[in-house]
Amino acid sequence: MGARSKARRQALELLFEAESRNLDASELVQDRIANPVSDTPIRPYAIEIISGVTKNRERLDELLSTYSAGWQLPRMPIIDRQMLRLAVWEMLYNDDVPDAVAIAEAVNLVSELSTDNSPNFVSGLLNRIKDLSPSLIE
């Protein structure tokens, strides 16, 4: 697993934990940096992802709600919702990550961590946003 893949997974896990515990993700990261709970430090790209997702969450949620074809954000499994936020952030706000990579990484992670239906749902929604992305940039 590459460094960015590991950072994505770490960011996803922290975003999931923050939402599950009703915490601010950026504050959770700062707490983990100050008081580590494992020997694995928080990767810089994971911090960048969490910062970007947190900063742009309103816009990310607006896009996911608009294009998720009948699925409201609260109905989605937490892991799917956070993975979608992460991937859309990469697609719209991080020019270093090709859309195809963001989508493939998201599908791989939800395949491993979520429901049997999640990979197809995540892939479909992210591909729809990718197709519309030139018009979505603010």
Secondary structure, 3 states (H helix, E strand, C coil): CCHHHHHHHHHHHHHHHHHHCCCCHHHHHHHHHHCCCCCCCCCHHHHHHHHHHHHCHHHHHHHHHHHCCCCCHHHCCHHHHHHHHHHHHHHHHCCCCCHHHHHHHHHHHHHHHCCCCHHHHHHHHHHHHHHHHHHHCC
